[in-house]
Amino acid sequence: QVQLVESGGGLVQPGGSLRLSCVTSGLIFGANTMGWYRQAPGKTRELVAAITTGGTTTYADSAKGRFTISRDNAKKTVYLQMNSLKPEDTAVYYCNARRFTMTYWGRGTQVTVSS
C-alpha cells in the first residue's frame, strides 16, 4: 500500500520560513518524480515544485527564488523549504509521486501565512 505523509505545515508570519516533509512508503521512491502542489480555498490545485529521479527541479514562477525542493532517496522523503513566505502562499500543500501513468497523493498539510 502506497502512503505519502506530509508534515511541517503550520502558521507563520509573513517573511517567515517553513520546511515541509513528505515521507513515503510502498513505492520505489527513487523511480518516482516527486512534487509539491498546493490548493488555496476556491482555487484549483497547482504545481509548486517538482524534482525528477535525476534531481532536475522545476518551480512555479511564484516559488522561484523562495522555495527549494529536495529529495533523500535513502529516507524516501521529499522536502520543500519555503522562505520569505507571503500571505498568498496560504494553502493546503500536497505531496505527489508520479511514475509513468501512476500517481499518488498525500492528504496534505495546511500552511497559513498571516500576521
C-alpha positions as CSV (number, residue, x, y, z in Angstrom):
1,Q,0.0,0.0,0.0
2,V,1.4,3.3,-1.1
3,Q,1.4,6.1,1.5
4,L,2.6,9.7,1.3
5,V,2.5,11.5,4.6
6,E,3.2,15.3,4.8
7,S,4.3,17.2,7.8
8,G,5.7,20.6,8.7
9,G,2.8,22.9,7.9
10,G,1.6,25.5,10.3
11,L,1.0,29.1,11.0
12,V,3.8,31.5,10.1
13,Q,4.2,35.2,9.8
14,P,4.9,36.9,6.5
15,G,8.6,36.7,5.7
16,G,9.0,33.5,7.8
17,S,10.1,30.0,6.7
18,L,8.7,26.5,6.9
19,R,10.1,23.2,5.8
20,L,7.6,20.6,4.6
21,S,8.5,16.9,4.6
22,C,6.8,14.0,2.8
23,V,7.7,10.5,4.0
24,T,6.7,7.8,1.6
25,S,6.2,4.0,1.8
26,G,5.1,1.3,-0.5
27,L,6.7,2.7,-3.7
28,I,10.0,2.6,-5.4
29,F,10.9,6.1,-4.3
30,G,14.0,6.5,-6.4
31,A,12.0,5.8,-9.6
32,N,9.4,8.4,-9.0
33,T,9.2,12.1,-9.9
34,M,8.2,13.9,-6.7
35,G,6.3,17.1,-6.5
36,W,4.6,19.5,-4.2
37,Y,1.3,21.0,-5.1
38,R,-1.0,23.4,-3.3
39,Q,-4.6,24.3,-3.2
40,A,-6.0,27.5,-1.8
41,P,-9.7,27.9,-0.9
42,G,-11.7,28.4,-4.1
43,K,-8.8,27.7,-6.4
44,T,-7.6,24.7,-8.3
45,R,-4.6,22.7,-7.2
46,E,-1.4,23.9,-8.7
47,L,2.2,22.7,-9.0
48,V,4.6,24.4,-6.7
49,A,7.8,22.4,-7.4
50,A,8.9,19.0,-8.7
51,I,12.1,17.0,-8.7
52,T,12.9,14.2,-11.1
53,T,14.7,10.9,-10.4
54,G,17.8,12.6,-11.6
55,G,17.5,15.6,-9.4
56,T,16.2,18.1,-12.0
57,T,13.9,20.6,-10.4
58,T,11.0,22.6,-11.7
59,Y,9.3,25.5,-9.9
60,A,6.2,27.6,-10.4
61,D,7.0,31.2,-11.1
62,S,5.6,32.1,-7.7
63,A,8.0,29.8,-6.0
64,K,11.2,30.6,-7.8
65,G,13.9,32.1,-5.6
66,R,12.0,31.4,-2.4
67,F,11.3,27.7,-2.3
68,T,13.6,24.8,-2.7
69,I,12.6,21.2,-3.3
70,S,15.0,18.3,-2.5
71,R,14.8,14.6,-2.0
72,D,16.6,12.0,0.1
73,N,16.2,8.6,-1.7
74,A,17.7,6.7,1.3
75,K,15.0,8.2,3.6
76,K,12.3,8.0,0.8
77,T,11.5,11.6,1.7
78,V,11.0,14.8,-0.3
79,Y,11.3,18.2,1.2
80,L,10.1,21.7,0.4
81,Q,12.0,24.5,2.1
82,M,9.9,27.7,1.9
83,N,11.4,31.0,2.7
84,S,10.1,34.6,2.5
85,L,6.6,33.3,2.8
86,K,3.7,35.6,1.8
87,P,0.0,35.5,2.7
88,E,-0.7,34.3,-0.9
89,D,1.2,31.1,-0.1
90,T,-1.6,30.1,2.3
91,A,-2.9,26.8,1.1
92,V,-3.0,23.1,1.7
93,Y,0.2,21.6,0.4
94,Y,0.1,18.1,-1.1
95,C,2.9,15.7,-1.8
96,N,2.8,13.9,-5.2
97,A,4.6,10.8,-6.5
98,R,4.5,10.1,-10.2
99,R,5.9,7.3,-12.4
100,F,4.6,6.6,-15.9
101,T,0.8,6.6,-15.6
102,M,0.8,6.0,-11.8
103,T,0.3,9.0,-9.5
104,Y,-0.2,9.1,-5.7
105,W,-1.2,11.9,-3.4
106,G,-0.8,12.6,0.3
107,R,-3.5,14.0,2.4
108,G,-1.9,17.4,2.6
109,T,-0.6,19.8,5.3
110,Q,-2.0,23.3,5.9
111,V,0.2,26.3,5.6
112,T,-1.1,29.6,6.8
113,V,0.8,32.8,6.4
114,S,-0.6,35.6,8.4
115,S,0.3,38.2,10.9
